[in-house]
Amino acid sequence: MFGYSFLLPTILRSTNTTSSKAAAATSSTTPSTMMKSVATLARVIATSLVSTMLRPLSILPETVEAATAAAAAHCNSNGSGGHSERKGRGRRMRSSSISEAKERGGSMVTKLYEFALIGWNNHQQQHAASSTVATTNGNSVGSTSSRQRMAFISENHQLNNNSNHRWGAMHQGGVGTNVVNAASSSSSSTSLRAFSTSSSSSSSKLSSSRAQNAIALLPTYLLDARSVTKYHPVTAPDGALQLSVAENQLSELPVSGVTGVVEKQQQQQQGDDGAKDEGNSSVGEEMTLVQVLSQLASSNVARPSDDTSSSSLTFEKDMIYYQPTQGSPGLRSAMGNYLHDLFLSSSSSSSKSTFNPENIILGAGCNAVLENLCMCLTEPGDAVMIPTPYYAAFEFDLVARAGCEIVSVNTLDYHNESPPSSSSSNSSSSSSSDKKRTTIPPSFYYPNKASLTHAYNLSIERTSRPPRVLLLSHPNNPLGICYPPEVVEECIDWCRENEVHLISDEIYAGSVYRQKKSDEEDTFVSAMSLASSENEQENDEGGGGGGGLGLGPYIHLVYALSKDFALSGLRVGVAYTENPEILVPMQKLNDLCQISSQTQLLVERMLSATVAGGGDKFVDAYLTSNRINIQTRCDKLQSCLTDVDIPYLPADSGLFVWMDFREFLPSLPDAITEENESLSSKEQRERGLYLKLMKEYGLLFTPGMSMRNERPGFFRCVFTAASEEEFELGLERIRKFVAEERGSSGGN
């Protein structure tokens, strides 16, 4: 039922009375009655579904009621035709009424959900504008804190049935309709329809405020993405192309040069026998990553860490029992070797140190190990500083259970010059051949001591104590660039001086596809390389008893296989720390998010395997092939953006390009500039453009304000999230959007 079938039991329970009336209505044989019954049943389905979906967001009933009315009006206006064609089809109408009701109900759900989310987002903006946001000369220097948003949502949840707290009356209209105050808009707002929600006292018995708050922390663009019709070449050719979630469909392509893989124990046998094993695959056919994993998953070759036997069962008996909470010794050793090659083998690295397997903690995904790391480094309410823009789900990962306070490190105003505004683009007096539109250069996004110190002081102001963590995304998500070594070194030095923990999230380190800069220096240099010490005594104090990198207690790493290998479904995350105070707590907390023994063995085999006939490590061959595919796709997108004169940040890593669509934002009011625009205004203007791109042009990008960008109008395009056909269609839609928007504005 349009993706909502999993909610059917809830529908049946919550609508037993109403649905029986609808069922009785469907027994009528007259076409007019039948049409009414279809409409009734459609509304039952839509109302029940949206109640289930929106209640966790704590959206007030007045908003839902207004949204219900708007959605009903939309569906009635679009589904009232065809009555005369249905005359005389009573029997066939009865058999099809349920399916038609589902169709109309599904359409109504989509619109209702959309309208209600608009109301929720709008009020969130109003609250954010009135919250205690530090400003300087009218410039916002911090966004509403995660804790403030959670408290606000919790408060509204308790006021769910208080009619004196109405904010949800909504104008009739289409996408982008603003929410207005119910008391001041009775003439233009739709009449409110009855909508049943459980009372606050009843709801508190069924769920906790923590559960409601966790849902409220999810990025709004993920919620929007679930309510839109997705593109399908046959059933939904005008549907939205999903270019907002960081997935890599290019991983489904064959791996260049890999026609088979040889496992570690097979390699040793080859050395003993002097034979060459060509691996298991069809001769001459290059294998995909999935094919390699399928072969390794069914292997009966002895596990890589087992030197006592030559064969094993696919599932050994010891795998059914409890495992070391931090990960199996074999996988931690293989992972340490892989991390060394990835982070320490570049020409810029002078470290001879290695990752100590005893300091590696393996957990079910990067977000799990990041959360556990922050729980070990912070107290509830402590601040975690993150340079903007940042990966939106960090707020969920660090706030929902760890209880951290996110403090944005805004960087644009802490450099020697001001960033170019959108007015730096072509004026009406200059042609596109004379002057290209410009965007904010990458250097303005680099954190430095000035911006870090400002965020440090803001953290104290907000939490009454110094921040505990600086979280870097390097390579950066969403910017698609790497921080230069000098920027990372400045952050490392600042953190050590101020006793702030630095966590370097380097989950895209294997997806750096432009590995050399114009001066032939390495594009990416890991914080692990820059922070490591050659001092043997420091290395021995790593906490694991077997050496290490000499990072000291304030530098930490998180990584995962979710992006570089597109293995997000396997849930393999890595944390590395040489802080002896948190090693045991990390291992214990990891008991809640361990990786299954079977997955660990599969990953150990993959990390240890070599390419048949060549001897290169399979992971190296895969990453090399994947980088070429990513760069080819990125170059196509950037070429398109250049052709239509859309500014962008030239990308060198990751799966995305940071695009500057400020030209297409609604105009600012008089006397308001980009520098003094309110947060509410920024979010409203960007959301209008975001919805236009999604609803009218089928382009679902990640909006920059959802990632706490300082300026509206920027979008992240995940160019690897689509098939080749879908990607080419996306380029066509971008060209169409630009041509039509510039045409309607006179070509300026």
Buried (B, 14 or more C-beta within 10 A) or exposed (E): BBEBEEBEEBBEEBBEEBBEBBBEBBEBEEBEBBBBBBBBBBBBBBBBBBBBBBBBBBBBBBBBBBBBBBBBBBBBEEBEEEEEEBEEEBEEBBEBBBEBBBBBBBBBBBBBBBBBBBBBBBBBBBBBBEBEBEEEEEBBBBBBBBBBBBEBBBEBBBBBBEEEBBBBBBBBBEBBBEBBEBEEBEEEBBEBBEBEBBEEEEBBEEBEBEEBBBBBBBBBBBBBBEBBBBBEEEEEEEBBBBBBBBBBBBBEBBBEBBBBBBBBBBBBBBEEEEEEBEBBBEEEEBBBBEBBBEBBBEBEBBBBBBEEEEEBEEEBEEBEEEBBBBBBEBBBBBBBBBBBBBBBEBEBBEBEBBBBBBBBBBBBBBBBBBBBBBBBBBEEEBBBBBBBBBBBBBBBBBBBBBBBBBBBBBBBBBBEEEBBBBEBBBEEEEEEEEBEBBBBBBBBBBBBBEBBBBBBEBBBEBBEEBBBBBBBBBBBBBBBBBBBBEBBBBBBBBBBEBEBBBBBBBBBBBBBBBBEEEEEEBBBBBBBBBBBBEEEEBBBBBBBEEBBBBBBBBBBBBBBBBBBBBBBEBBBBBBBBBBBEBBEBBBEBBEEBBBEBBBBBBBBBBBBBBBBBBEEBBBBBBBBBBBBBBBEBBEBBBEBBEEBBBBBBBBBBBBBBBBBBBBBBBEBEEEEEBBBBBBBBBBBBBBBBBBBBBBBBBBBBBBBBBBBBBBBBBBBBBBBBBEEEBBEBBBEBBBBBBEEBBEEEEEE
